[in-house]
Amino acid sequence: MQYTWNNGRLDTNTVFLRLDRAICNEAWTDFWGGTSCTALLRTQSDHHPLLVRMDTSGVRRTASFKKFKTWISHDDCRPLVMSSWQKQVVGSGMHRLQSKLLNVKNALRVWNKAVFGDVQKQIKLAVDEVTRIQNLIDASGLDSNLHTLELQAQLALTKAMNFQDQFWREKARN
């Protein structure tokens, strides 16, 4: 629409103006990339509503850091945090604090992927292992070695399911 407002009169006193505009600065266009503004159809107002569209495909948002309670129950968590925190950092007090927090965050992210990985995948692997061992027991009979393997596989499955349960409990609070 060339004009976004009119006074609603039909005679020679009719006025059409472009009153409504969308304005952005260079930082906006650098962040959003492709931005467009369109005047929509006027319905019950004397103004045409403006629709601003932004291309979000190029916008990269950082995921927030979340701590999981399952980490605390793991034996390696406390030593990992302590070793990451004790790394020497040079700078002012706030810079050191920020750097130490970033060190711990990065260490926990890497450690989480290495130790816990994908919870769903861990459960599937544990179920497959229990099934495999139980099939062996069905085929060859129960001996002490297979019994021990089955107990270990059941324990791994229980741990994986506990991690999943705790994960979903924390997600439900969010």
Order of alpha helices (4+ residues) and beta strands (2+ residues): beta-beta-alpha-beta-beta-alpha-alpha-alpha-alpha-alpha
